[in-house]
Amino acid sequence: MASVDVTVRGGGIFGLSIAWACLGRGAKVRVIEPRSWGAGSSGGLVGALSPHVPDAWNAKKAFQLDSLLMASAWWAGVEAASGQPSGYARLGRLQPLADDRAVAAARRREGEAATLWQGQAQWQVIPATGKAWEPASASGWLVHDTLSARLSPRLGMAALVGALRAGGADLILGEAEEAAGAVVHAKGVAGLEELSLAFGVPVGSGVKGQALALHLDARDQPQLFVDGLHIVPHADGTVAIGSTSETTWTEDVPDAQLDALLAKAVAAVPALAGAKVADRWAGVRPKAASRAPVLGAWPGRAGHFVANGGFKIGFGMAPKVAEVMADLVLEGRDQVPPDFRLEPLLQKATTRR
């Protein structure tokens, strides 16, 4: 590639998605990833693209809604360009309701969703039927939302790499120099550490997560969310279960906590009992101090931009993150929500010191 308009540092979901969006605008793109595509938290198993509850509405929830509604067409474009599946399917989600108070709150959210979700998806309280692919519900009621979707993280990453290659992007594994042009830093945990060091305040940190996959073909069923666990059927005939959130650890490898995770999932969904483990995963996810993605220009560093902090919602946020960052980097159109910007985060951190 003789010249480059945009260099993306980082081959995780944010980095590859932004590269794809820039390529779609006609930019010449280089991606530099020091290890492997999806080497960090983007190489996991779960792939739950699920919304926050439809109440206490804010910019983060609105941004996420837009991204989830974009996802079907966005991933279809990636698949068409690469000729590879992403495992995307919008099959909804079931959540059990523990008691009458939870049922009442969920019913209030039905009306909120009807307005906030723009009539494009539903949040409904439905009776439990006792079917095998249902979580046990103490109240006898479930929430069924039709906005949630699933994506195979590893297939999705491979499809993005394939789409970028097909479009002529310069993909580099290993260390390399940046070319002239804009630079997007999407380096996950290492990038948060770099920002914290550059500004002398804690911008974010890593949180270890663990997940596993079972050999169980429920590919046409909705995902389940039970007591903090995501249980996600995938197109390859596996069901992913995750994840832990660990702020202290000695090694970022799977350990005995996965046994407890599996036991908890089987207790909630007996249909999982007896299924053999297909895979185990552990990784460290980038969590910004704001708990929101960190997007926008790098303050004081002209031509450099930041996209980080996907934490547990990176795949769900990726389509809109990619398009908003492409707008900013290539066209100077800044549509980054105020809560996602680096400057307020730095100001808060400085004030606390």
C-alpha positions as CSV (number, residue, x, y, z in Angstrom):
1,M,0.0,0.0,0.0
2,A,1.7,3.1,-1.2
3,S,-0.1,5.6,1.1
4,V,-2.5,5.3,4.0
5,D,-5.3,7.6,5.1
6,V,-5.9,5.8,8.5
7,T,-3.8,3.6,10.6
8,V,-5.7,1.6,13.3
9,R,-3.6,0.2,16.1
10,G,-5.4,-2.8,17.6
11,G,-7.0,-5.8,16.0
12,G,-10.0,-6.2,18.4
13,I,-13.6,-5.6,17.7
14,F,-13.4,-1.8,17.9
15,G,-10.2,-1.6,15.8
16,L,-11.4,-3.9,13.0
17,S,-14.9,-2.4,12.9
18,I,-13.5,1.1,12.6
19,A,-11.1,0.0,9.9
20,W,-14.0,-1.6,8.0
21,A,-16.2,1.6,8.3
22,C,-13.2,3.7,7.0
23,L,-12.6,1.3,4.1
24,G,-16.3,1.6,3.2
25,R,-15.8,5.4,2.9
26,G,-13.0,4.9,0.4
27,A,-10.1,5.4,2.8
28,K,-6.8,3.5,2.5
29,V,-6.5,1.7,5.7
30,R,-3.7,-0.1,7.6
31,V,-4.4,-2.2,10.8
32,I,-1.5,-3.0,13.1
33,E,-2.0,-5.8,15.7
34,P,1.0,-7.0,17.7
35,R,-0.3,-10.4,18.6
36,S,-3.3,-11.9,16.7
37,W,-6.7,-10.8,15.5
38,G,-9.0,-10.8,18.5
39,A,-6.1,-11.7,20.8
40,G,-7.6,-9.9,23.8
41,S,-11.2,-10.0,25.0
42,S,-12.6,-9.9,21.4
43,G,-11.6,-13.6,21.0
44,G,-14.1,-14.8,23.6
45,L,-17.1,-17.1,23.4
46,V,-20.2,-15.4,24.6
47,G,-21.3,-12.9,21.9
48,A,-24.5,-11.6,23.7
49,L,-25.6,-8.4,21.9
50,S,-28.2,-7.3,24.4
51,P,-29.7,-4.0,25.5
52,H,-29.8,-2.3,28.8
53,V,-33.2,-2.1,30.4
54,P,-35.5,0.4,28.8
55,D,-35.8,3.0,31.6
56,A,-33.6,5.7,33.1
57,W,-32.8,6.6,29.5
58,N,-29.4,8.2,28.8
59,A,-27.0,8.8,25.9
60,K,-25.3,5.5,26.4
61,K,-28.5,3.5,26.1
62,A,-29.6,5.5,23.1
63,F,-26.3,4.9,21.4
64,Q,-26.5,1.2,22.2
65,L,-30.0,1.0,20.8
66,D,-29.0,2.6,17.5
67,S,-26.1,0.1,17.3
68,L,-28.2,-2.9,18.0
69,L,-30.7,-1.8,15.4
70,M,-27.9,-1.3,12.8
71,A,-26.3,-4.7,13.5
72,S,-28.3,-6.9,11.2
73,A,-27.5,-4.9,8.0
74,W,-24.0,-4.1,9.2
75,W,-22.9,-7.7,9.8
76,A,-24.7,-8.8,6.6
77,G,-22.4,-6.4,4.8
78,V,-19.3,-7.8,6.4
79,E,-20.5,-11.4,5.5
80,A,-21.1,-10.4,1.9
81,A,-17.7,-8.8,1.5
82,S,-15.8,-11.6,3.2
83,G,-17.9,-14.6,2.1
84,Q,-17.7,-15.8,5.7
85,P,-20.4,-16.2,8.4
86,S,-20.4,-14.0,11.5
87,G,-22.9,-16.2,13.4
88,Y,-25.2,-13.1,13.8
89,A,-28.9,-13.8,14.4
90,R,-31.5,-11.6,16.2
91,L,-33.4,-14.3,18.2
92,G,-34.3,-12.3,21.3
93,R,-33.7,-13.1,25.0
94,L,-35.6,-14.5,28.0
95,Q,-35.0,-13.4,31.6
96,P,-36.8,-14.9,34.7
97,L,-38.5,-12.5,37.1
98,A,-37.9,-13.4,40.8
99,D,-41.0,-12.0,42.5
100,D,-44.0,-9.7,42.3
101,R,-41.8,-6.6,42.6
102,A,-39.7,-7.6,39.7
103,V,-42.8,-8.4,37.6
104,A,-44.3,-4.9,38.4
105,A,-41.0,-3.2,37.4
106,A,-40.8,-5.3,34.1
107,R,-44.4,-4.4,33.2
108,R,-43.6,-0.7,33.6
109,R,-40.7,-1.2,31.3
110,E,-43.0,-2.6,28.6
111,G,-44.5,0.9,28.1
112,E,-41.0,2.5,28.2
113,A,-39.7,0.1,25.5
114,A,-42.7,0.8,23.3
115,T,-41.6,4.4,23.1
116,L,-37.9,4.3,23.6
117,W,-37.3,1.4,21.2
118,Q,-39.1,3.3,18.5
119,G,-41.5,0.4,17.7
120,Q,-38.6,-1.6,16.3
121,A,-38.4,-4.2,19.1
122,Q,-40.5,-5.3,22.1
123,W,-40.0,-5.9,25.8
124,Q,-42.8,-8.1,27.0
125,V,-43.7,-9.8,30.3
126,I,-44.9,-13.3,29.4
127,P,-45.9,-16.4,31.4
128,A,-43.4,-19.2,31.9
129,T,-44.5,-22.3,30.0
130,G,-42.1,-24.9,31.5
131,K,-40.5,-25.6,28.1
132,A,-37.0,-27.1,28.3
133,W,-35.4,-24.0,26.8
134,E,-36.6,-21.6,29.5
135,P,-34.9,-20.4,32.7
136,A,-36.6,-21.4,35.9
137,S,-38.8,-18.5,37.2
138,A,-39.9,-18.3,40.8
139,S,-42.6,-15.8,39.9
140,G,-43.9,-17.8,36.9
141,W,-43.1,-14.9,34.6
142,L,-40.4,-14.0,32.1
143,V,-39.2,-11.0,30.2
144,H,-39.0,-11.6,26.5
145,D,-37.2,-8.9,24.4
146,T,-36.9,-9.1,20.7
147,L,-34.0,-6.7,20.4
148,S,-31.2,-9.0,21.7
149,A,-29.1,-10.8,19.2
150,R,-26.2,-13.2,19.2
151,L,-22.9,-13.2,17.3
152,S,-20.0,-15.6,17.4
153,P,-17.0,-13.5,18.5
154,R,-14.5,-15.6,16.7
155,L,-16.5,-16.0,13.5
156,G,-17.3,-12.3,13.6
157,M,-13.6,-11.4,13.9
158,A,-12.6,-13.7,11.1
159,A,-15.3,-12.3,8.9
160,L,-14.1,-8.7,9.6
161,V,-10.5,-9.7,8.7
162,G,-11.8,-11.4,5.6
163,A,-13.8,-8.3,4.6
164,L,-10.8,-6.0,5.2
165,R,-8.5,-8.2,3.1
166,A,-11.1,-8.4,0.3
167,G,-11.3,-4.6,0.3
168,G,-7.6,-4.2,0.1
169,A,-6.7,-3.1,3.6
170,D,-3.1,-3.5,4.8
171,L,-3.3,-5.9,7.7
172,I,-0.1,-6.3,9.7
173,L,0.5,-8.8,12.5
174,G,3.5,-7.7,14.6
175,E,5.1,-4.3,15.2
176,A,5.1,-1.7,12.5
177,E,5.4,2.1,12.1
178,E,2.5,4.3,11.5
179,A,2.1,5.8,8.1
180,A,1.2,9.4,7.4
181,G,-2.5,10.1,8.1
182,A,-4.8,9.7,11.0
183,V,-4.1,7.1,13.7
184,V,-6.8,5.4,15.8
185,H,-5.7,3.8,19.0
186,A,-8.0,0.8,19.8
187,K,-5.6,-1.2,21.9
188,G,-7.8,-2.5,24.7
189,V,-6.3,-2.9,28.1
190,A,-2.9,-1.9,26.9
191,G,-4.4,1.3,25.4
192,L,-6.1,2.2,28.7
193,E,-2.8,1.8,30.5
194,E,-1.1,4.0,27.8
195,L,-3.7,6.7,28.3
196,S,-3.5,6.5,32.1
197,L,0.3,7.0,31.9
198,A,0.0,9.8,29.3
199,F,-2.4,11.8,31.4
200,G,-1.3,10.8,34.9
201,V,-4.8,9.8,35.9
202,P,-6.6,6.4,35.9
203,V,-8.5,6.3,32.6
204,G,-9.4,2.6,33.0
205,S,-8.2,-0.9,33.8
206,G,-8.6,-4.5,32.9
207,V,-11.2,-6.9,34.3
208,K,-10.7,-10.6,33.9
209,G,-13.5,-12.6,32.5
210,Q,-14.1,-16.3,32.0
211,A,-16.6,-18.2,29.9
212,L,-17.2,-21.7,28.5
213,A,-19.0,-23.4,25.6
214,L,-21.0,-26.6,25.7
215,H,-21.8,-29.1,22.9
216,L,-25.6,-28.5,22.8
217,D,-27.5,-27.6,19.6
218,A,-30.0,-24.9,20.5
219,R,-29.1,-22.6,17.6
220,D,-32.7,-21.5,16.9
221,Q,-33.5,-20.6,20.5
222,P,-33.3,-17.2,22.2
223,Q,-30.5,-16.4,24.5
224,L,-31.1,-16.5,28.3
225,F,-30.0,-14.1,31.0
226,V,-30.2,-15.6,34.5
227,D,-28.8,-14.1,37.7
228,G,-26.0,-12.3,35.8
229,L,-25.2,-15.2,33.4
230,H,-25.5,-15.0,29.7
231,I,-26.5,-18.3,28.1
232,V,-26.2,-17.9,24.3
233,P,-26.9,-20.6,21.7
234,H,-24.6,-20.3,18.7
235,A,-25.0,-21.4,15.0
236,D,-22.2,-24.0,15.4
237,G,-24.2,-26.2,17.7
238,T,-22.7,-24.9,20.9
239,V,-24.1,-22.9,23.8
240,A,-21.8,-20.2,25.4
241,I,-22.0,-19.4,29.1
242,G,-20.4,-16.4,30.7
243,S,-19.0,-14.6,32.3
244,T,-17.1,-13.9,35.5
245,S,-15.9,-10.4,36.4
246,E,-12.6,-10.5,38.3
247,T,-10.7,-7.5,39.5
248,T,-7.8,-9.5,41.0
249,W,-6.2,-12.5,39.4
250,T,-2.8,-14.1,39.1
251,E,-3.1,-15.5,35.5
252,D,-5.5,-14.7,32.7
253,V,-6.2,-18.4,32.0
254,P,-9.3,-20.5,32.7
255,D,-9.5,-21.8,36.3
256,A,-11.9,-23.5,38.8
257,Q,-14.3,-20.6,38.7
258,L,-15.7,-22.0,35.4
259,D,-16.9,-25.1,37.3
260,A,-19.0,-22.9,39.6
261,L,-20.2,-20.9,36.5
262,L,-21.4,-24.1,34.9
263,A,-23.1,-25.4,38.0
264,K,-25.0,-22.2,38.4
265,A,-26.1,-22.3,34.7
266,V,-27.3,-25.9,35.0
267,A,-29.3,-25.1,38.1
268,A,-31.0,-22.3,36.3
269,V,-31.5,-24.2,33.0
270,P,-31.6,-27.9,33.5
271,A,-31.6,-28.5,29.7
272,L,-27.8,-27.8,30.0
273,A,-27.2,-30.8,32.3
274,G,-25.0,-33.5,30.8
275,A,-23.7,-31.4,27.9
276,K,-20.0,-31.8,27.4
277,V,-17.7,-28.8,27.6
278,A,-16.5,-27.7,24.1
279,D,-14.2,-24.9,25.0
280,R,-13.0,-22.7,28.0
281,W,-11.9,-19.1,27.7
282,A,-10.4,-16.4,29.9
283,G,-9.3,-12.9,29.0
284,V,-8.9,-9.4,30.3
285,R,-11.5,-6.9,29.1
286,P,-10.9,-3.1,28.9
287,K,-13.1,-1.2,31.3
288,A,-13.0,2.6,31.3
289,A,-13.4,4.4,34.6
290,S,-16.6,5.9,33.2
291,R,-18.0,2.4,32.5
292,A,-18.8,3.7,29.0
293,P,-16.7,3.4,25.8
294,V,-14.0,6.0,25.4
295,L,-14.2,7.6,21.9
296,G,-12.9,10.7,20.2
297,A,-9.8,12.8,19.6
298,W,-6.7,12.2,21.7
299,P,-6.4,15.6,23.6
300,G,-3.3,17.5,22.6
301,R,-2.2,15.0,20.0
302,A,-3.3,16.2,16.6
303,G,-4.4,13.5,14.2
304,H,-4.7,10.8,16.8
305,F,-7.9,9.3,18.1
306,V,-9.1,6.8,20.7
307,A,-11.6,4.0,20.7
308,N,-11.5,1.8,23.8
309,G,-13.5,0.6,26.8
310,G,-15.9,-1.8,25.1
311,F,-15.8,-4.0,28.3
312,K,-18.9,-6.3,28.1
313,I,-20.8,-4.5,25.3
314,G,-18.1,-4.0,22.7
315,F,-19.7,-6.3,20.0
316,G,-23.1,-4.7,20.5
317,M,-21.7,-1.2,20.3
318,A,-19.3,-1.9,17.4
319,P,-21.4,-1.0,14.4
320,K,-22.2,2.5,15.6
321,V,-18.8,3.1,17.2
322,A,-17.3,2.3,13.8
323,E,-19.5,4.7,11.9
324,V,-19.2,7.5,14.4
325,M,-15.4,7.2,14.5
326,A,-15.2,7.1,10.7
327,D,-17.3,10.3,10.6
328,L,-14.9,11.9,13.0
329,V,-11.6,10.7,11.6
330,L,-12.4,11.1,7.9
331,E,-14.9,13.9,7.8
332,G,-14.4,15.9,11.0
333,R,-18.0,15.3,12.0
334,D,-18.0,14.8,15.8
335,Q,-21.1,12.9,17.0
336,V,-19.5,11.3,20.0
337,P,-21.8,11.5,23.0
338,P,-20.4,13.8,25.8
339,D,-20.3,10.9,28.3
340,F,-18.0,8.9,25.9
341,R,-15.4,11.6,25.5
342,L,-12.0,11.4,27.1
343,E,-11.9,15.0,28.4
344,P,-14.7,14.7,31.0
345,L,-13.2,11.4,32.3
346,L,-9.9,13.2,32.7
347,Q,-11.5,16.1,34.5
348,K,-13.3,13.8,37.0
349,A,-10.2,11.8,37.7
350,T,-8.2,15.0,38.3
351,T,-10.9,16.4,40.6
352,R,-10.9,13.3,42.8
353,R,-7.1,13.5,43.3
